[in-house]
C-alpha cells in the first residue's frame, strides 16, 4: 500500500518535471522568436524611434511658446479681535485650517474675480478667464495657501497673481466680517533675471516620444509578423513544419525569365547551325 502510494507520488513528480521542462523549452523558443522578430525589423524600429524623437525635439524647441509661472502665498491667521491674546488656541488653529478649503473656493468665485477684472482692465481678461488661469493649493495641516498663475509673459503672470491676492485680502472682511488673511509674499514683477519657463519640458517631451515610439514600433513589428503567414526560406519550413527541405523553387522576375529564355535559345541555334553545316558537307 505504501509502496503504491510512493510510486504514485514519484510518477506525479516525474510528470511535473517533464511539464516544467517542456514549458521551459517553449519559453526559450518564444524568447528566441521575439529576439528574431526584433532583429528582423531592427532598422524599422530605429527609424521610427529616431524620427519620433527628433520631431518631438524640434516641436518642443521651435514651435511651442514658453510658459512662465508666478506665485504668491497667503496665510490665514488670527482675527483682529484676537491679536492681543498671546497664547495659541488649538480650536482657533483648527478653525483656520477648515477655512482654508472655503477660501480656496471663494478666490475662484465672481465675488473676487469680477473685482479684479474691473479694477485691472489692462489685463484684457474676463472674470471667467481669470478663474481658469489661477490655481489655488495648500499643504495639509498648514494655514498657508499658494496662488499660481501661468502665462506666456512672466510679468503679466506676476501682475495677475498679485492683483488676485490683494483683492482677495480686501474682500474677505466684507464677506466673512473678519480680517484673518495676510499676504506672506507677492510675486516679483521685475526680477533681475528672467525666470526659466515651466513649459514645455523639452527633455521630458523627447524622453516620452522615445519611449512611446519604441513601444509602438515594437508592437507594429510583432503585428506585421503575426499577420504575415508566408513561408520565405528553409528556416521557416523547419520552424513551422519541422520537416526537411527537399527542393526549392526560386522566384524569377520578368527580366530574369527573359534572359534565361535567351540563354536557352543560343544552344538550340548552335545545334541547328551544326546540322545545316553537316548537310552542306554531304
DRENSE-879202 format. One record per atom (N, C-alpha, C): x negated, y, z negated. Coordinates in steps of 0.001 Angstrom, whole numbers, padded with zeros to 6 digits, always signed. Each point is the difference from the previous one (the first is absolute). Layout:
% residues N
XYZ ...
//
This chain:
% residues 282
-000837-001208+000000 +000837+001208+000000 -000870+001256+000000 -000969+000029-000927 -000904+001156-000053 -000861+000093+001252 -000403-001179+000504 -000829+000000+001205 +000785+000564+001188 +001280-000360+000105 +000833+000509+001091 +000209+001507-000131 +000194+000452-001249 +000180+001438-000242 -001253+000784+000383 -001173-000538-000395 -001257+000662+000341 -000236-000004+001499 +000366-001100+000651 -000195-000061+001454 +000860+001026+000710 +001247+000225-000502 +000862+001017+000609 -000583+001397-000189 -000545+000239-001192 -000622+001314-000258 -001192+000223+000914 -000838-001042+000140 -001170+000125+000873 +000419+000219+001445 +001070-000660+000415 +000483+000174+001374 +000491+001426+000228 +000715+000559-000996 +000464+001383+000120 -001167+000974+000053 -001021-000261-000824 -001188+000862+000018 -000689-000064+001358 -000086-001189+000552 -000632-000155+001318 +000795+000730+001070 +001351-000147-000052 +000835+000704+000980 -000155+001505-000132 -000057+000465-001257 -000157+001445-000221 -001334+000489+000539 -001059-000761-000243 -001317+000422+000496 -000037+000016+001520 +000672-001010+000631 +000032-000006+001459 +000771+001200+000539 +001135+000317-000653 +000780+001168+000438 -000795+001287-000158 -000730+000086-001135 -000823+001192-000201 -001079+000093+001059 -000581-001162+000354 -001018+000015+001037 +000557+000437+001333 +001195-000523+000332 +000639+000399+001258 +000331+001481-000007 +000535+000491-001131 +000344+001424-000087 -001226+000879+000122 -001104-000440-000632 -001219+000802+000091 -000523+000040+001424 +000102-001144+000707 -000444-000022+001395 +000884+000900+000853 +001328-000078-000228 +000910+000856+000751 -000266+001472-000283 -000265+000316-001278 -000285+001393-000347 -001275+000463+000680 -001005-000890+000034 -001248+000361+000661 +000218+000237+001490 +000845-000867+000627 +000299+000182+001409 +000760+001304+000236 +000954+000333-000874 +000735+001245+000151 -000934+001204-000114 -000918-000048-000966 -000947+001102-000136 -000876+000117+001246 -000398-001141+000548 -000793+000033+001228 +000801+000613+001142 +001303-000328+000055 +000846+000584+001042 +000102+001507-000158 +000144+000460-001239 +000083+001444-000226 -001283+000695+000454 -001137-000597-000380 -001273+000589+000401 -000138-000013+001514 +000433-001101+000632 -000090-000105+001456 +000837+001078+000687 +001207+000230-000517 +000878+001017+000597 -000608+001390-000153 -000534+000283-001186 -000612+001322-000212 -001200+000190+000915 -000839-001013+000115 -001176+000114+000874 +000410+000139+001455 +001090-000656+000378 +000467+000065+001381 +000453+001410+000367 +000640+000703-000946 +000536+001340+000278 -000807+001091-000706 -001256-000280-000301 -000783+000925-000826 -000134+001373+000641 -000184+000052+001318 -000187+001303+000652 +001297+000783+000050 +001120-000687+000112 +001280+000686-000075 +000200+000610-001392 -000342-000784-001030 +000144+000485-001374 -000876+001225-000231 -001247-000092+000432 -000917+001127-000203 +000496+001232+000744 +000483-000176+001211 +000475+001140+000793 +001199+000665-000655 +000972-000794-000445 +001201+000569-000620 -000343+000734-001286 -000823-000615-000838 -000370+000625-001272 -000796+001275+000231 -000953-000049+000922 -000833+001168+000275 +000835+001157+000558 +000870-000296+000956 +000827+001055+000603 +000942+000597-001044 +000632-000842-000816 +000938+000490-001017 -000700+000877-001024 -001177-000405-000445 -000731+000786-000998 -000443+001338+000578 -000485-000014+001237 -000434+001254+000634 +001188+000938+000206 +001130-000535+000438 +001196+000829+000208 +000454+000616-001322 -000001-000799-001077 +000391+000531-001309 -000958+001093-000463 -001296-000197+000242 -000967+001022-000387 +000154+001279+000798 +000176-000115+001309 +000176+001190+000837 +001279+000741-000386 +001073-000750-000247 +001269+000621-000391 -000145+000727-001343 -000683-000636-000963 -000142+000607-001323 -000907+001222+000025 -001042-000029+000825 -000979+001086-000006 +000438+001190+000858 +000720-000259+001082 +000228+001063+000968 +001471+000365+000225 +000943-000841-000403 +001402+000265+000319 +000879+000262-001220 -000443-000337-001190 +000786+000217-001213 -000522+001244-000714 +000901+000939-000248 -000396+001211-000705 -000229-000311-001477 -001042+000550-000609 -000262-000265-001419 +001062+000627-000901 +000355-000716-001041 +000986+000459-000978 -000699+000234-001330 +000283+001152-000613 -000631+000363-001264 +001018-000073-001130 -000517-000096-001215 +000860-000183-001175 -000406+000979-001088 +001006+000614-000645 -000216+000891-001130 +000940-000412-001122 -000426+000181-001238 +000800-000462-001128 -000091+000960-001171 +001026-000021-000843 +000028+000731-001273 +000429-000964-001089 -000281+000387-001252 +000398-000818-001147 +000836+000856-000953 +001101-000581-000452 +000925+000667-000915 +000154-000867-001235 +000018+000634-001178 +000167-000727-001250 +001307+000407-000665 +000681-000988-000533 +001228+000234-000775 -000400-000048-001468 +000025+001172-000664 -000484+000084-001372 +001103+000495-000929 -000391+000589-001120 +000966+000434-000996 +000833+001171+000501 +001181+000114-000573 +000838+001141+000310 -000498+001218-000747 +000511+001147+000376 -000461+001247-000609 +000346+000067-001472 +001110-000611-000425 +000399+000053-001402 -000815-000929-000874 -000801-000871+000626 -000776-000969-000763 -001489+000287+000015 -000396+001111+000565 -001434+000284+000097 -000620+000303-001347 +000812+000406-000978 -000540+000305-001319 -000253-001242-000830 +000553-001135+000435 -000183-001237-000743 -001355-000588+000371 -000790-000289-000998 -001359-000473+000261 -000090-001516+000104 +000968-000690-000563 -000030-001459+000050 +000692-000499+001260 -000492-001108+000485 +000588-000612+001188 +001204-000840-000398 +001074+000179+000722 +001221-000751-000235 +000097-001095+001052 +000004-001264-000446 +000045-001120+000938 +001291+000008+000801 +001111+000360-000641 +001269+000056+000726 -000047+001060+001096 -000661+001108-000297 -000114+001067+001000 -000822-000467+001198 -001092-000737-000267 -000835-000503+001091 +000791-000989+000854 +000736-000899-000658 +000813-000961+000753 +001069+000710+000818 +000561+001062-000559 +000995+000764+000742 -000615+000657+001223 -001203+000533-000148 -000681+000610+001143 -000338-001036+001068 -000369-001214-000447 -000299-001052+000969 +001243-000380+000792 +001141-000028-000672 +001235-000314+000719 +000406+001135+000937 -000374+001223-000361 +000324+001133+000864 -000797-000021+001297 -001130-000694-000002 -000847-000034+001187 +000789-000513+001207 +000709-001106-000178 +000774-000559+001114 +001072+000963+000465 +000605+000714-000949 +001021+000983+000376 -000620+001151+000775 -001130+000488-000467 -000663+001121+000678 -000477-000402+001396 -000426-001240+000169 -000454-000455+001313 +001119+000069+001026 +001225-000231-000441 +001138+000103+000908 +000429+001449+000201 -000090+000805-001051 +000417+001406+000107 -000873+000755+000984 -001305-000301+000018 -000917+000701+000909 +000450-000156+001458 +000562-001121+000339 +000366-000295+001383 +001439+000382+000336 +000663+000734-000871 +001384+000414+000230 +000048+001391+000629 +001139+000365+000620 +000145+001357+000564 -000131+001103-001031 +000234-000311-001282 -000149+001026-001039 -001406+000573-000028 -000976-000777+000387 -001398+000462+000043 -000399+000342+001426 +000296-000888+000933 -000489+000171+001355 +000657+001170+000731 +001261+000284-000295 +000640+001167+000619 -000698+001286-000410 -000397+000076-001262 -000701+001192-000486 -001360+000127+000674 -000710-001133+000147 -001324+000030+000649 +000133+000446+001448 +000971-000564+000728 +000181+000356+001416 +000388+001470+000152 +000794+000525-000925 +000422+001402+000084 -001114+000950-000400 -000774-000369-001008 -001043+000897-000503 -001245-000013+000883 -000241-001093+000709 -001213-000106+000821 +000392-000299+001450 +000543+000990+000700 +000406-000224+001399 -001184-000236+000928 -001218+000376-000438 -001169-000187+000857 -000301-001480+000257 +000549-000888-000842 -000208-001431+000244 +000764-000464+001242 +001086+000684+000324 +000806-000396+001149 +000633-001364-000155 +000399-000345-001236 +000546-001317-000277 +001305+000115-000774 +000917-000912+000268 +001257-000047-000731 -000186-000751-001311 +001033+000047-000833 -000066-000708-001281 -000142-001506+000221 +000669-000530+001007 -000091-001433+000282 -001400-000390+000460 -000620+000823+000819 -001360-000282+000454 -000988+000069-001162 +000196+000947-000902 -000863+000081-001180 +000168-001227-000884 +001246-000453-000141 +000260-001191-000820 -000712-001220+000574 -000003-000126+001317 -000658-001144+000630 -001518+000079-000091 -000533+001194-000200 -001458+000156-000048 -000588-000314-001364 +000737+000313-001070 -000571-000122-001339 +000197-001413-000538 -001023-000493-000678 +000039-001304-000678 -000313+000240-001461 +000900-000460-000882 -000155+000208-001440 -000266-001348-000648 -001032-000055-000839 -000348-001249-000685 -000450+000314-001413 -000057-001041-000818 -000462+000147-001387 -000626-001300-000443 -000956+000105-000912 -000637-001177-000575 +000834-000457-001182 +000136-001308-000146 +000818-000539-001083 -000483+000488-001361 +000977+000352-000847 -000249+000399-001391 -000841+001265-000098 +000085+000861+000994 -000639+001319-000080 +001046+001067+000297 -000294+001224-000427 +000910+001113+000206 -000416+000859+001194 -000808-000563+000877 -000545+000735+001140 +000640-000498+001286 +000432+000946+000815 +000511-000291+001340 -000969+000557+001038 -000095-000693+001118 -000861+000430+001102 +000856+000251+001230 -000145+001195+000574 +000698+000356+001232 -001009-000016+001141 +000323-000681+001083 -000911-000147+001129 +000728+000411+001270 -000673+000791+000834 +000530+000427+001292 -001062-000249+001053 +000395-000576+001134 -000912-000237+001118 +000405+000862+001187 -001009+000517+000700 +000255+000844+001170 -001239-000030+000892 +000193+000435+001261 -001126+000063+000922 -000995+001084-000393 +000443+000972-000794 -000865+001061-000503 -000107-000124-001515 -001243-000048-000501 -000159-000114-001454 +000517+001247-000706 -000252+001177+000557 +000450+001233-000638 +001519+000031-000133 +000702-000426+001025 +001458-000010-000060 +000501-001030-001007 -000634-001162-000048 +000389-001010-000978 -000185+000516-001421 -001118+000703-000249 -000242+000559-001330 +001025+001080-000342 +000318+000856+000951 +000991+001046-000251 +001382-000582-000297 +000379-001037+000718 +001324-000601-000212 +000086-000652-001369 -001005-000801-000366 +000075-000705-001284 -000088+000986-001157 -000769+001082+000138 -000055+001014-001055 +001344+000719-000143 +000622+000310+001121 +001286+000692-000040 +001063-000873-000660 +000036-001274+000329 +000994-000904-000605 -000221-000106-001505 -001261-000098-000421 -000299-000116-001430 +000423+001249-000757 -000302+001166+000551 +000340+001242-000691 +001517+000215-000067 +000707-000271+001080 +001457+000144-000004 +000640-000999-000957 -000519-001207-000049 +000536-000996-000927 -000162+000464-001440 -001165+000525-000329 -000225+000490-001360 +000954+001140-000339 +000285+000869+000970 +000895+001135-000253 +001461-000445-000127 +000418-000997+000745 +001410-000380+000039 +000410-000969-001098 -000947-000733-000582 +000350-000980-001032 +000692+000652-001204 -000436+001163-000519 +000709+000597-001152 +001467+000291+000295 +000336+000385+001228 +001396+000278+000310 +000812-001272+000211 -000683-001124+000286 +000705-001269+000211 +000175-000756-001313 -001057-000047-000817 +000037-000775-001240 +000036+000872-001261 -000104+001277+000149 -000015+000923-001138 -001177-000268-000937 -001088-000477+000549 -001230-000234-000768 -001187+000423+000848 -001093+000298-000673 -001246+000340+000702 -001074-000989-000439 +000037-001136+000590 -000957-001043-000378 -000835-000483+001183 -000146+000840+001012 -000786-000351+001185 -001153+000982+000143 -001203-000547+000168 -001187+000822+000221 -000780-000564+001169 -000644+000880+000744 -000822-000419+001142 -001432-000189-000473 -000487-001208+000114 -001378-000274-000411 -000998+000571+000991 +000224-000215+001277 -000894+000560+001013 +000735+000134+001321 -000353+001036+000740 +000527+000230+001338 -001031-000434+001028 +000446-000222+001198 -000915-000353+001091 -000787+001228+000425 -001271-000204+000306 -000869+001087+000453 +000309+000296+001463 +000563+001182+000243 +000419+000343+001362 -001160+000394+000898 -001102+000428-000578 -001167+000416+000787 -001270-000650-000552 -000148-001283+000189 -001198-000676-000518 -001241+000399+000790 -001144-000096-000655 -001256+000327+000668 -000305-001001+001112 +000344-001242-000232 -000250-001050+000986 +001323-000635+000388 +000201-000159+001294 +001243-000591+000485 +000126-001436-000497 +001109-000347-000681 +000180-001379-000476 +000090-000978+001171 -000375-001211-000288 +000077-001044+001031 +001453-000396+000233 +000370-000291+001221 +001388-000421+000270 +000291-001362-000617 +001262-000201-000369 +000414-001287-000556 +000482-000951+001094 +000331+000540+001148 +000436-000789+001152 -000622+000601+001253 -000319-000826+000995 +000048-001466-000014 -001235-000602-000662 +000147-001184-000546 -001134-000751-000519 -000597-000786+001173 -001012+000582+000614 -000509-000535+001263 -000582-001400-000147 -000808-000197-001045 -000604-001313-000179 +001054-001056-000311 +001003+000377-000793 +001065-000949-000313 +000799-000365+001246 +000291+000989+000839 +000734-000284+001239 -000780-000958+000898 -001294+000213+000115 -000815-000882+000837 -000088-001398-000592 -000115-000076-001333 -000056-001317-000643 +001312-000748+000188 +001120+000701-000152 +001301-000640+000210 +000165-000445+001449 -000438+000838+000940 +000084-000378+001411 -000846-001240+000279 -001171-000071-000614 -000874-001164+000182 +000672-001270-000514 +000546+000072-001220 +000595-001191-000617 +001258-000433+000757 +000876+000968+000298 +001262-000337+000672 -000261-000535+001406 -000901+000643+000745 -000296-000472+001361 -000651-001373-000020 -000835-000263-000996 -000622-001321-000103 +001057-001075-000251 +000921+000282-000909 +001064-000966-000288 +000885-000224+001230 +000372+001096+000667 +000853-000130+001183 -000702-000738+001133 -001260+000319+000224 -000725-000642+001092 -000183-001494-000250 -000283-000372-001246 -000112-001428-000322 +001349-000691+000193 +001073+000665-000439 +001328-000568+000200 +000340-000157+001471 -000360+000990+000820 +000251-000093+001437 -000808-001144+000616 -001236-000169-000445 -000839-001085+000529 +000614-001360-000316 +000476-000173-001235 +000629-001276-000357 +001317-000194+000758 +000740+001092+000228 +001251-000111+000752 -000265-000401+001450 -001014+000608+000611 -000358-000366+001379 -000407-001462+000073 -000787-000437-000966 -000457-001384+000004 +001174-000964-000233 +000942+000424-000836 +001167-000854-000275 +000898-000122+001230 +000166+001099+000741 +000864-000019+001175 -000652-000677+001196 -001322-000114-000004 -000721-000607+001127 -000097-001511-000215 +000779-000763+000772 -000005-001461-000134 -000696-000689+001179 -000812+000727+000744 -000706-000594+001142 -001290-000675-000455 -000428-001001+000782 -001253-000715-000260 -001022+000492+001010 -001112+000551-000489 -000952+000673+000873 -001276-000792+000232 -000402-000855-000931 -001278-000687+000147 +000046-001347-000715 -001136-000702+000039 -000082-001320-000621 +000193+000068-001508 -000471+001090-000609 +000129+000122-001454 +001468+000069-000410 +000828+000664+000808 +001429+000063-000309 +000653-001373+000114 -000388-000772+000990 +000536-001353+000146 -000374-000863-001209 -001260+000078-000409 -000456-000775-001149 +000691+000440-001274 +000197+001311-000144 +000584+000533-001233 +001492-000300-000087 +000716+000096+001113 +001450-000158-000029 +000443-001452+000169 -000670-000744+000893 +000433-001356+000316 -000902-001079-000582 -001206+000391-000408 -000978-000953-000527 -000264-001122+001008 -000152+000379+001293 -000267-000950+001069 -001235+000453+000778 -000759-000954+000535 -001164+000393+000814 +000435+000548+001354 -000826+000862+000578 +000284+000590+001302 -000637-000841+001096 +000833-000506+000913 -000492-000846+001094 -000474+000848+001161 +000782+000985+000377 -000361+000859+001120 +000529+001403-000212 -000430+000889+000843 +000387+001398-000126 +000189+000603+001385 +001105+000689+000210 +000303+000648+001270 -000199+001501-000171 -000897+000539+000793 -000290+001428-000118 +001044+000818+000736 +000247+001182-000500 +000916+000931+000662 -000810+000874+000951 +000402+000028+001289 -000719+000755+001012 +000813+001206+000423 -000703+001078+000263 +000652+001180+000538 +000156-000143+001513 +000696+000926+000619 +000219-000058+001443 -001321+000121+000754 -000900+000851-000463 -001295+000167+000663 -000831-001262-000104 -000017-000604-001235 -000763-001225-000163 +000574-001125+000856 +001328-000075+000077 +000630-001032+000830 -000341+000186+001476 +000000+001231+000469 -000317+000287+001399 -001457-000329+000306 -000896+000379-000909 -001418-000309+000225 -000240-001502+000001 +000746-000744-000860 -000150-001454-000020 +000478-000635+001289 +001097+000520+000553 +000499-000522+001272 -000985+000263+001127 -000634+001173-000040 -000988+000303+001040 -001194-000936-000078 -000405-000339-001235 -001124-000910-000161 +000359-001393+000521 +001258-000403-000188 +000418-001312+000505 +000060-000022+001521 +000309+001112+000638 +000094+000058+001458 -001365-000142+000669 -001045+000511-000655 -001329-000024+000617 -000479-001423+000278 +000065-000944-000952 -000425-001376+000347 +000835-000618+001104 +001314+000310+000017 +000848-000531+001060 -000423+000549+001357 -000320+001275+000053 -000453+000589+001253 -001311-000628+000458 -000912-000257-000963 -001279-000615+000344 +000209-001408+000562 +000905-000756-000645 +000247-001357+000509 +000610+000048+001399 +000867+000983+000251 +000594+000134+001334 -001041+000348+001050 -000934+000863-000358 -001065+000373+000928 -000917-001184+000297 -000263-000790-001061 -000877-001158+000201 +000648-001017+000941 +001328-000226-000150 +000686-000935+000896 -000029+000498+001442 +000193+001260+000194 -000019+000556+001367 -001394-000118+000611 -001010+000229-000799 -001378-000132+000494 -000293-001449+000433 +000486-000930-000807 -000229-001418+000341 +000670-000359+001329 +001227+000451+000191 +000722-000294+001249 -000693+000603+001196 -000514+001237-000184 -000714+000651+001108 -001267-000801+000335 -000682-000540-000981 -001244-000753+000225 +000258-001279+000789 +001168-000594-000249 +000336-001190+000717 +000213+000276+001476 
//
